[in-house]
Structure formats: structure tokens, C-alpha cells
Amino acid sequence: MKKLNWKVYTGILLISMSIIFYLIAYFLFKNPHHIVEFLIEDIAFMFIEVLLVTLVIHKVLENREKQERMEKLNMVIGTFYSEVGTELLSIIANMDEGIAGSQSRFSVTDRSSEKEFQDMCDFLKGHKSEFAIEEIEWSKLKSLLENKKSFLLRLLENPNLLEHESFTELLWAVFHLAEELRYRGALHELPEEDYQHLTGDMNRVYGELKHQWISYMKHLRKSYPYLFSLAYRTNPFDHNASVIIKK
């Protein structure tokens, strides 16, 4: 109620000041014709002013604010891949027989052309994973996700994630896989149907991880070449990747 009263009082004050100045103009110049003329012109221009402020300037400011939020979110995504995403993606990709047989596609460096980089991204987008269920390292996945649980929980507390629905989907997929593995005390000698269910959960995480990794790599290549340099040297899909810089 106090907030409403403040707005009402402010409105009355501004209107009163406007009337006072119009009266001053009338008493000084004794020309009501010009006062009315200027009043109509001001009212006419007001609609253009509203157009400029609400549709143009507001849109520019809104886009700028959105870019700043996305920049902060990309920092969060970078932290995710640094802490857990790259290692998780590497574990799963190393078990993907289709990736193992396509290593030539992942030899991307900071000197690679845009076409070479895009070819790698296009291959990953259309790639269908191939897993031998009996060779999946469930214990390794479980250990990693349990060790990173507190970090993942802190990520969900970040309000910037609300701006990025697909990354939130990735986190939920990772949490679900972690919970599925946690509730199974032993991960050996499970029924085949259960292994298939777990493989489906892992595949969901794998797909989301690949999608976000591609977007993040494109962002780094465009905006932060020095971060991209480290990212490609730790490429989780390149079995020959090495962080050590060589000739």
C-alpha cells in the first residue's frame, strides 16, 4: 500500500509541476495558441518516444543482458566439464566402439580449419553409440559420480541454469544415472534386462554430454582461443589426445 501511495503521490506531483509550468508560460507570453500547439506536438512525439524506448532501446538492453547471462552460464558449463564432464565423457567414449573406430575424425587442433572442426561436430551429432554391455565399466562410472555428487548439487543451486534448459536436462540425466548406480550395491551379475536399463540411462547422459560439449567447444573456439587450446588437448573422443604440447 505504501508503495502504491508513493507512485500516486509522484504522479500527482509531476502532473502539478507540468500544469504550473504551462501556467507560467501563459502568464509570460500571453499566447495560448502556441501553448496548445506545443502541447499537441509533445503528445504526438510521445508515441514515437514510447516506440523507441520500449521496442528499440529496451530490446537492445535486453539482448545485452541476455548475452551477459549466457556468458556467466558458459563459465558454469566450463566448470562442469573441467570438474566432471570431460572425465565422464572420456569414460563413456572409450567404451563406445563407434568412436574407437573413427579416431581420424577427432584429430582437431587450434590450427585446424573451420571445416575440419565442423566435420567433427557434425559426426558427433549424427553418431549412434555402440556399446558392448559386458564391457561397460559400471564401477568406474559409479565411483566418479559419487565423488562429484556435492559439486553437481552446487551446480543445481546456480540460478543462471534456469536460462539454459538443455544444460539442466544434462544435469538431471547425470543425477538419475548416479542414483540408479548408487541404489545397486553390487554392479556385477545383474540381470541382462537391468544392464540394458542402465545402458539406456548412460546413453541418455552420453547424448546430452556430446550435445553440450559441441556447443561449449564452439563457444571457446570463437571467444576464448587459449581455453580452446586446452580443451582440444583433452578431447575426450581422441584416444591419442595429450595435454603436453609437442612439435
C-alpha positions in Angstrom: 0.0 0.0 0.0 2.9 2.4 0.8 4.5 1.6 -2.5 1.2 2.4 -4.3 0.9 5.7 -2.4 4.4 6.6 -3.3 3.6 6.1 -7.0 0.3 8.1 -6.7 2.0 11.0 -5.0 4.8 11.1 -7.5 2.2 11.1 -10.4 0.2 13.9 -8.8 3.5 15.9 -8.2 4.6 15.5 -11.8 1.2 16.5 -13.3 1.1 19.5 -10.9 4.5 20.7 -12.0 3.5 20.4 -15.6 0.4 22.5 -15.1 2.4 25.1 -13.2 4.9 25.5 -16.0 2.2 25.7 -18.6 0.6 28.5 -16.5 3.9 30.3 -16.2 4.3 30.1 -20.0 0.7 31.5 -20.4 1.3 34.5 -18.0 4.7 35.3 -19.5 3.8 35.1 -23.2 0.0 35.5 -23.2 -0.2 33.2 -26.2 -2.5 30.2 -25.5 -2.3 29.2 -29.2 1.4 28.3 -29.0 1.0 26.6 -25.7 -1.7 24.3 -27.1 0.3 23.8 -30.3 3.4 22.7 -28.4 1.3 20.5 -26.1 -0.2 18.7 -29.1 3.3 18.3 -30.7 4.7 16.9 -27.4 1.8 14.4 -27.1 2.3 13.4 -30.8 6.0 12.8 -30.2 5.3 10.9 -27.0 4.1 7.9 -29.1 7.4 7.8 -31.1 9.3 8.1 -27.8 7.4 5.1 -26.3 8.2 3.2 -29.5 11.9 4.0 -29.3 12.2 3.3 -25.5 10.0 0.1 -25.3 10.7 -1.6 -28.6 14.1 -0.5 -29.6 16.2 0.6 -26.7 14.6 -2.0 -24.3 15.3 -4.7 -26.9 18.9 -3.7 -27.2 19.4 -3.7 -23.4 17.5 -7.0 -23.1 19.8 -8.6 -25.7 22.9 -7.3 -23.9 21.7 -8.6 -20.6 20.9 -12.0 -22.1 24.4 -12.1 -23.6 25.9 -11.4 -20.2 23.8 -14.1 -18.6 24.8 -16.6 -21.3 28.5 -15.6 -20.7 28.1 -16.4 -17.0 26.4 -19.7 -17.9 29.2 -20.7 -20.2 31.5 -20.2 -17.3 29.4 -22.6 -15.3 29.4 -25.1 -18.2 33.2 -24.8 -18.4 33.5 -25.5 -14.7 31.2 -28.6 -15.1 33.4 -30.0 -17.9 36.6 -29.2 -16.0 35.4 -30.9 -12.8 33.4 -33.9 -14.1 32.1 -33.6 -17.7 35.3 -34.2 -19.6 36.2 -37.2 -17.5 32.7 -38.7 -17.6 32.6 -38.2 -21.4 36.0 -39.8 -21.8 35.0 -42.9 -19.8 31.9 -43.4 -21.9 33.5 -42.5 -25.2 36.3 -45.0 -24.5 33.7 -47.7 -24.3 31.9 -46.6 -27.5 33.1 -48.9 -30.2 32.0 -46.5 -32.9 34.2 -43.8 -31.5 37.2 -46.1 -31.3 36.9 -46.9 -35.0 36.7 -43.3 -36.1 39.7 -41.7 -34.4 40.8 -39.9 -37.5 37.8 -37.6 -37.2 39.0 -36.2 -33.8 42.5 -35.0 -34.6 41.4 -31.4 -34.2 43.8 -28.7 -33.1 43.8 -24.9 -32.8 45.3 -24.9 -36.2 42.6 -27.0 -37.8 40.3 -25.3 -40.3 36.7 -24.4 -39.5 35.6 -27.2 -41.9 37.6 -29.8 -40.1 36.2 -28.7 -36.7 32.6 -28.6 -38.1 33.1 -32.1 -39.7 34.0 -33.4 -36.2 30.9 -31.7 -34.7 28.6 -33.0 -37.4 29.9 -36.5 -37.0 29.3 -36.4 -33.2 25.7 -35.1 -33.8 24.8 -38.0 -36.1 26.8 -40.6 -34.3 25.0 -43.7 -32.9 26.8 -45.2 -29.9 27.8 -48.8 -29.9 28.3 -50.5 -26.5 29.2 -54.0 -25.6 27.2 -54.3 -22.4 29.5 -56.8 -20.8 32.5 -54.4 -21.2 30.9 -51.3 -19.7 32.8 -50.2 -16.6 29.9 -49.5 -14.3 32.1 -49.3 -11.1 34.2 -46.6 -12.7 31.2 -44.6 -13.6 29.7 -45.1 -10.1 32.9 -44.0 -8.4 33.2 -40.8 -10.4 29.6 -39.7 -9.9 29.7 -40.5 -6.2 32.9 -38.4 -5.8 31.4 -35.5 -7.7 27.9 -35.5 -6.1 28.4 -32.4 -3.9 29.8 -30.5 -6.9 26.8 -31.4 -9.0 24.4 -30.4 -6.2 26.0 -26.9 -6.0 25.6 -26.5 -9.8 21.8 -27.0 -9.4 21.7 -24.2 -6.9 23.0 -21.8 -9.6 20.1 -19.5 -10.7 21.8 -19.0 -14.1 20.9 -22.5 -15.0 17.3 -21.5 -15.4 18.4 -19.7 -18.6 19.7 -23.0 -20.2 17.1 -25.7 -20.3 19.3 -28.2 -22.2 22.1 -28.0 -19.7 19.6 -28.5 -16.9 18.4 -31.6 -18.7 22.0 -32.8 -18.8 22.4 -32.4 -15.0 19.1 -34.3 -14.3 20.3 -37.1 -16.6 23.6 -37.3 -14.8 21.9 -37.3 -11.4 19.5 -40.0 -12.5 22.3 -42.3 -13.6 24.2 -41.6 -10.4 21.1 -42.6 -8.4 20.5 -45.7 -10.4 24.1 -46.8 -9.8 24.0 -45.8 -6.1 21.0 -47.9 -5.3 22.7 -51.0 -6.7 25.2 -52.1 -4.1 26.9 -54.6 -6.4 27.1 -54.0 -10.2 28.2 -57.4 -11.2 26.0 -60.3 -12.2 22.9 -58.2 -12.7 20.1 -59.5 -14.9 20.6 -58.7 -18.6 17.4 -56.5 -18.6 18.8 -54.4 -15.8 22.1 -53.9 -17.7 20.1 -52.8 -20.7 18.2 -50.3 -18.5 21.4 -48.9 -17.1 22.8 -48.7 -20.6 19.8 -46.7 -21.7 20.4 -44.2 -18.8 24.1 -44.0 -19.7 23.2 -43.4 -23.3 20.9 -40.5 -22.3 23.8 -38.9 -20.4 26.1 -39.6 -23.3 23.9 -37.8 -25.8 23.4 -34.8 -23.6 27.1 -34.6 -22.8 28.0 -34.7 -26.5 25.5 -32.0 -27.4 26.7 -29.6 -24.7 30.3 -30.4 -25.4 29.9 -29.4 -29.0 28.2 -26.1 -28.1 30.8 -25.3 -25.5 33.8 -26.1 -27.8 32.2 -23.8 -30.5 32.0 -21.0 -27.9 35.6 -21.5 -26.8 36.9 -21.6 -30.4 35.1 -18.3 -31.2 35.6 -16.3 -28.0 38.5 -17.9 -26.0 41.2 -19.5 -28.2 43.5 -20.1 -25.2 40.8 -22.1 -23.4 40.0 -24.0 -26.6 43.7 -24.9 -26.9 43.5 -26.8 -23.6 40.0 -28.2 -24.4 41.1 -29.9 -27.7 44.3 -31.2 -26.0 42.0 -33.0 -23.5 39.5 -34.0 -26.2 37.6 -37.0 -24.6 36.9 -38.5 -28.0 40.5 -38.5 -29.1 42.3 -41.5 -27.6 45.6 -40.0 -28.6 45.0 -36.6 -27.1 47.7 -35.3 -24.8 47.8 -32.1 -22.7 51.6 -32.0 -23.4 52.3 -29.6 -26.3 54.6 -31.1 -28.9 56.0 -30.0 -32.3 
